[in-house]
Each structure stands twice: as structure tokens, then as C-alpha cells.
């Protein structure tokens, strides 16, 4: 039975978590780890029982490595992905794909030319609660989504993750966090046609990017959407409302709950509790899908094109915020 050997590039908290999940993916195995911090690489390599490297090119040269997981600070993705593709390795790249559409296009074109698989990990939509939201709309019971409002607020995050303090590496709120919600809206409403954005830094003055984002979106389907994101709130929340042609759904991620009601059902609503334990681990789903895509040619759950689409909206939002005008997104 064919097996796919992986090298993990980036031994931070997310990289370690995904490498541990990889142990449960059939026909996948971790062959090597890499981090610019020798201590981090050696420590995690010892935990996983694999070789440790500090230069990703050394890991890419290994014959037992057929694929890489790129889980580095966001601003380093493009160079590492291009090096991996040039080495003939398949690539699973964590979100955000890159900071510009041009970078996304370079990576996609390089992968196509090299004949290797390239997936971007947008795990949010694969988590049980969000998968249930998608399933409800895919069933048609609420009709096509026509309007949506999503809020995701909280504090800056783990202060030990120092890359989050610099726009050069994190990219900003839209890339590091809100790209997940953009991807979710694309899955529900389709591609974005235009975006108007307000971006400000009100509280987190020690970072060089926005801690508040308001995005107004128009989708090519005719639907509209609003995103409210903040890194300046000591109260965390993640919730949303999606209005369909035949009904409305509300979700509360923190409470693990969705409620929906169809037009004509009066006051009768359906409420479901959906926790992480109610479905399969989202990280396991995406890594298994990637492995099956490489080994069996099975259609992937996530694509590089979808990763690019989310970056296209984020890039346009920054342009809108700088000009004070809405930005139309080219097809």
C-alpha cells in the first residue's frame, strides 16, 4: 500500500498540533520536522521520533519526503511553497495562502507546471458546527443565502507567538484571522464581487496593523454580507446570521449551537447543539483529504483556488480602506 511521507516546516503550536493529527491519517507518516529554531526542531523531532532540520531545503532534499506541511508564520509561505514545488514535493499550506493574489498565482502556476498537488488549509469550514451550517444550506431547506452577518472578536492572542506582532509576518487581522470567515462566506454565498472596508487600530498600539475591521461585501450571486472582526475585545465571541430565500439560520460557535427557522413555520425554530466532539476533527479531515488527493486522485475538500479567492478579498479590502472607496474584484 502506497504511503506518503511528510516534512513539517514550522514547529510552532499549530505545526505541532497538525503533525500530531497526521498520525491518525491512514497511509500518511511524518518523516522529518524543520524550524529555524534549532531547539524547537530538535525537541519536536525527538517527540515524534523523526529527524530535525533548521533549513527547509534540507528537509526537501530527503527521498522519504513526498509532501510538506507549511505551517510557518504567514509571511514566509510563498518562498517555502515555491522551494517545495521546485523540489517536486506536494504541498499542504496553512492559511493564509499569501498576502497578494500575485503570490498566489505564482505558487499555483508553479505547482501546475511541476505536476504536484497544492492545497490551502481553511479548516474553519470543516469544523463540526460550521460544517452543519453548510449542510443545512446545501440541503435547500432555507433556500439560497441572500444576506449574512458574521462577527468574530477577541483579544490579540498568544503573546508568545511573536510573529503576530508584526504585519510583515502576520499580514494583519484580515490575513491572520478573518480570512477564515471570508472563506466561509464564499462557501455559502459564492465569489465576492466588491468590498468596502474600514480598518483601524484603536487599542493594540504595539502592533503595526489594524485591530478592528468592518467589511461590507457584495457577492456575484447577488447576496450581501458584513464582517465584523476585532483583536481589541476582552470578550470573545464568534457568531453569525445567514438569511436564505426560505428561512434564516443563526450560529453561536462559542455555545456550539445553531438555530434556524423556515418561512411559513411561524414561531417554530429548530435548535441543534453541535460541539467539536460531535463530528470528525477538522484538521484530520483536511489532512486525510490531501493525502487521498495525492495518493488516489480523489477530489480534495479544499483547493488552492479557494485559498486565492480569500486572499483576493483581503487584498481588495486593504485597498478599499486606504482609498475610502469600494473595490470591485475582477473575475
Secondary structure as the mmCIF struct_conf table of DSSP 4:
data_model
#
loop_
_struct_conf.conf_type_id
_struct_conf.id
_struct_conf.beg_label_comp_id
_struct_conf.beg_label_asym_id
_struct_conf.beg_label_seq_id
_struct_conf.end_label_comp_id
_struct_conf.end_label_asym_id
_struct_conf.end_label_seq_id
STRN STRN1 UNK A 4 UNK A 9
BEND BEND1 UNK A 12 UNK A 12
HELX_RH_AL_P HELX_RH_AL_P1 UNK A 13 UNK A 22
TURN_TY1_P TURN_TY1_P1 UNK A 23 UNK A 24
BEND BEND2 UNK A 25 UNK A 25
TURN_TY1_P TURN_TY1_P2 UNK A 26 UNK A 27
STRN STRN2 UNK A 28 UNK A 34
BEND BEND3 UNK A 36 UNK A 37
HELX_RH_AL_P HELX_RH_AL_P2 UNK A 38 UNK A 48
TURN_TY1_P TURN_TY1_P3 UNK A 49 UNK A 49
BEND BEND4 UNK A 50 UNK A 50
STRN STRN3 UNK A 51 UNK A 53
BEND BEND5 UNK A 54 UNK A 55
HELX_RH_AL_P HELX_RH_AL_P3 UNK A 56 UNK A 60
TURN_TY1_P TURN_TY1_P4 UNK A 61 UNK A 61
TURN_TY1_P TURN_TY1_P5 UNK A 63 UNK A 64
STRN STRN4 UNK A 67 UNK A 70
BEND BEND6 UNK A 72 UNK A 72
HELX_RH_3T_P HELX_RH_3T_P1 UNK A 74 UNK A 76
HELX_RH_AL_P HELX_RH_AL_P4 UNK A 77 UNK A 86
TURN_TY1_P TURN_TY1_P6 UNK A 87 UNK A 88
STRN STRN5 UNK A 90 UNK A 94
BEND BEND7 UNK A 95 UNK A 95
HELX_LH_PP_P HELX_LH_PP_P1 UNK A 96 UNK A 96
BEND BEND8 UNK A 99 UNK A 100
HELX_RH_AL_P HELX_RH_AL_P5 UNK A 101 UNK A 114
TURN_TY1_P TURN_TY1_P7 UNK A 115 UNK A 115
STRN STRN6 UNK A 118 UNK A 121
HELX_RH_3T_P HELX_RH_3T_P2 UNK A 123 UNK A 126
BEND BEND9 UNK A 127 UNK A 127
HELX_RH_AL_P HELX_RH_AL_P6 UNK A 128 UNK A 138
TURN_TY1_P TURN_TY1_P8 UNK A 139 UNK A 142
BEND BEND10 UNK A 144 UNK A 144
STRN STRN7 UNK A 145 UNK A 155
TURN_TY1_P TURN_TY1_P9 UNK A 159 UNK A 160
HELX_RH_3T_P HELX_RH_3T_P3 UNK A 162 UNK A 165
HELX_RH_AL_P HELX_RH_AL_P7 UNK A 167 UNK A 170
HELX_RH_AL_P HELX_RH_AL_P8 UNK A 173 UNK A 173
HELX_RH_PI_P HELX_RH_PI_P1 UNK A 174 UNK A 178
HELX_RH_AL_P HELX_RH_AL_P9 UNK A 179 UNK A 189
BEND BEND11 UNK A 191 UNK A 191
STRN STRN8 UNK A 192 UNK A 200
BEND BEND12 UNK A 202 UNK A 203
TURN_TY1_P TURN_TY1_P10 UNK A 205 UNK A 206
BEND BEND13 UNK A 207 UNK A 209
BEND BEND14 UNK A 211 UNK A 211
STRN STRN9 UNK A 212 UNK A 219
TURN_TY1_P TURN_TY1_P11 UNK A 220 UNK A 221
BEND BEND15 UNK A 222 UNK A 222
STRN STRN10 UNK A 224 UNK A 230
BEND BEND16 UNK A 231 UNK A 231
STRN STRN11 UNK A 232 UNK A 244
TURN_TY1_P TURN_TY1_P12 UNK A 245 UNK A 246
STRN STRN12 UNK A 247 UNK A 252
TURN_TY1_P TURN_TY1_P13 UNK A 253 UNK A 256
STRN STRN13 UNK A 257 UNK A 262
TURN_TY1_P TURN_TY1_P14 UNK A 263 UNK A 264
BEND BEND17 UNK A 265 UNK A 265
TURN_TY1_P TURN_TY1_P15 UNK A 266 UNK A 267
STRN STRN14 UNK A 270 UNK A 273
HELX_RH_3T_P HELX_RH_3T_P4 UNK A 276 UNK A 278
BEND BEND18 UNK A 279 UNK A 279
HELX_RH_AL_P HELX_RH_AL_P10 UNK A 282 UNK A 296
HELX_LH_PP_P HELX_LH_PP_P2 UNK A 298 UNK A 300
BEND BEND19 UNK A 301 UNK A 302
HELX_RH_AL_P HELX_RH_AL_P11 UNK A 304 UNK A 323
TURN_TY1_P TURN_TY1_P16 UNK A 324 UNK A 324
BEND BEND20 UNK A 325 UNK A 325
STRN STRN15 UNK A 327 UNK A 328
HELX_LH_PP_P HELX_LH_PP_P3 UNK A 329 UNK A 330
#
